[in-house]
Amino acid sequence: RQLIAAFLDKEISPYFDFAYMTKWAAGGRYMRLSDRQKMMMEQQLKTQFLSTMAQKLSSFKSQQVKYLAPKVQGKGQVELSIAILNRGGYPARLDFRLYKGNNGWKVYDVSANGSSALVYYRQYFRQQMQRQRMQSRFR
């Protein structure tokens, strides 16, 4: 799993826009964060995202991957999907949402079987911030 994690960090993560993902996940609170807090939040999202991806990828054993037709989502946006075919089970589906920026195409969200990483991290960070606020009130 560590080899997969290292590969993802070095070769795959440059194709992701973790700054955008963090800004979206933080929602309206993002503008109230300090630069240091934004950087820490982005690093936490990146680390957790890549760790989860490495864990999931390491669980696959010789499954077939089927590439599905890309879907244009709007000007400069596309969704690329793959189905991972499991023997005797339902296929897993991954949807990668990308936008075309100044530096080429970047992934800004991944959904696994309909569950968006951005939605998950928005809920995760909201709960984390609420917990921190509650702890600071009782100090």
C-alpha positions as CSV (number, residue, x, y, z in Angstrom):
1,R,0.0,0.0,0.0
2,Q,2.9,2.4,0.7
3,L,4.2,1.9,-2.9
4,I,0.7,2.8,-4.2
5,A,0.6,5.9,-1.9
6,A,4.0,7.1,-3.1
7,F,3.0,6.6,-6.7
8,L,-0.2,8.5,-6.2
9,D,1.6,11.4,-4.5
10,K,4.3,11.7,-7.1
11,E,2.6,10.8,-10.4
12,I,-1.1,11.3,-9.9
13,S,-1.6,14.2,-7.4
14,P,-0.2,16.8,-9.8
15,Y,-3.3,16.2,-11.9
16,F,-5.6,17.2,-9.0
17,D,-6.5,20.7,-7.9
18,F,-6.3,20.3,-4.1
19,A,-6.5,24.1,-3.5
20,Y,-9.9,24.2,-5.3
21,M,-11.1,21.1,-3.6
22,T,-10.2,22.6,-0.2
23,K,-11.9,25.9,-1.0
24,W,-15.1,24.1,-2.1
25,A,-15.0,21.8,0.9
26,A,-14.5,24.7,3.4
27,G,-17.5,26.6,1.9
28,G,-18.1,30.1,3.1
29,R,-15.8,29.6,6.0
30,Y,-12.8,29.5,3.7
31,M,-12.6,33.4,3.4
32,R,-12.3,33.6,7.2
33,L,-9.4,31.2,7.5
34,S,-5.8,32.5,7.8
35,D,-3.3,31.5,5.1
36,R,-1.8,29.0,7.5
37,Q,-5.2,27.4,8.2
38,K,-5.9,27.2,4.5
39,M,-2.6,25.5,3.9
40,M,-3.1,23.1,6.8
41,M,-6.6,22.2,5.6
42,E,-5.4,21.6,2.0
43,Q,-2.6,19.4,3.3
44,Q,-5.1,17.4,5.4
45,L,-7.5,17.0,2.5
46,K,-4.7,15.9,0.2
47,T,-3.2,13.4,2.7
48,Q,-6.6,11.9,3.6
49,F,-7.8,11.8,-0.1
50,L,-4.6,10.1,-1.4
51,S,-4.5,7.7,1.6
52,T,-8.1,6.6,1.0
53,M,-7.4,6.2,-2.7
54,A,-4.3,4.1,-2.0
55,Q,-6.3,1.9,0.4
56,K,-9.1,1.4,-2.1
57,L,-6.8,0.7,-5.0
58,S,-4.7,-1.8,-3.0
59,S,-7.9,-3.9,-2.4
60,F,-8.4,-4.5,-6.1
61,K,-7.1,-7.8,-7.4
62,S,-6.9,-8.3,-11.1
63,Q,-10.3,-6.7,-11.9
64,Q,-11.1,-5.5,-15.3
65,V,-11.4,-1.8,-15.9
66,K,-13.9,-0.5,-18.5
67,Y,-13.6,3.1,-19.6
68,L,-16.9,4.8,-20.2
69,A,-17.6,7.6,-22.7
70,P,-16.6,11.0,-21.4
71,K,-19.5,13.5,-20.7
72,V,-19.1,17.2,-21.4
73,Q,-20.4,19.0,-18.3
74,G,-20.1,22.6,-19.6
75,K,-17.6,24.8,-21.2
76,G,-14.2,23.5,-20.1
77,Q,-15.6,20.8,-17.9
78,V,-15.8,17.0,-18.5
79,E,-16.6,13.9,-16.5
80,L,-14.5,10.8,-17.1
81,S,-15.9,7.5,-15.8
82,I,-14.6,4.0,-15.3
83,A,-16.3,0.8,-14.2
84,I,-14.3,-1.7,-12.2
85,L,-15.7,-5.1,-13.0
86,N,-15.8,-7.4,-10.0
87,R,-16.1,-11.1,-10.6
88,G,-19.5,-12.3,-9.4
89,G,-20.4,-8.9,-8.0
90,Y,-21.6,-5.4,-9.0
91,P,-19.2,-3.2,-10.8
92,A,-17.7,-0.3,-8.9
93,R,-17.9,3.1,-10.7
94,L,-15.5,6.0,-10.4
95,D,-16.4,9.4,-11.9
96,F,-13.6,12.0,-12.3
97,R,-14.7,15.6,-12.7
98,L,-12.2,17.8,-14.5
99,Y,-11.9,21.4,-15.6
100,K,-9.6,22.9,-18.1
101,G,-7.5,25.7,-16.6
102,N,-4.5,27.7,-17.6
103,N,-2.2,24.7,-16.8
104,G,-4.3,22.1,-18.6
105,W,-6.9,19.6,-17.2
106,K,-7.2,19.2,-13.5
107,V,-9.4,16.8,-11.4
108,Y,-11.5,18.7,-8.9
109,D,-13.8,15.9,-7.7
110,V,-14.0,12.1,-7.7
111,S,-17.2,10.1,-7.0
112,A,-17.2,6.5,-6.0
113,N,-20.5,4.8,-6.7
114,G,-22.2,8.2,-6.6
115,S,-20.6,9.5,-3.4
116,S,-18.7,12.7,-4.1
117,A,-15.3,13.3,-2.3
118,L,-16.1,17.0,-2.2
119,V,-19.4,16.5,-0.5
120,Y,-17.8,14.2,2.0
121,Y,-15.0,16.6,2.8
122,R,-17.4,19.6,3.1
123,Q,-19.3,17.6,5.8
124,Y,-16.1,16.4,7.4
125,F,-14.6,19.9,7.7
126,R,-17.9,21.4,8.9
127,Q,-18.0,18.9,11.7
128,Q,-14.4,19.4,12.6
129,M,-14.8,23.2,12.7
130,Q,-18.0,22.9,14.9
131,R,-16.1,20.6,17.3
132,Q,-13.2,23.1,17.5
133,R,-15.7,26.0,18.2
134,M,-17.4,24.0,21.0
135,Q,-14.0,23.1,22.5
136,S,-12.9,26.8,22.5
137,R,-16.2,27.8,24.3
138,F,-15.4,25.5,27.2
139,R,-11.8,26.6,27.7
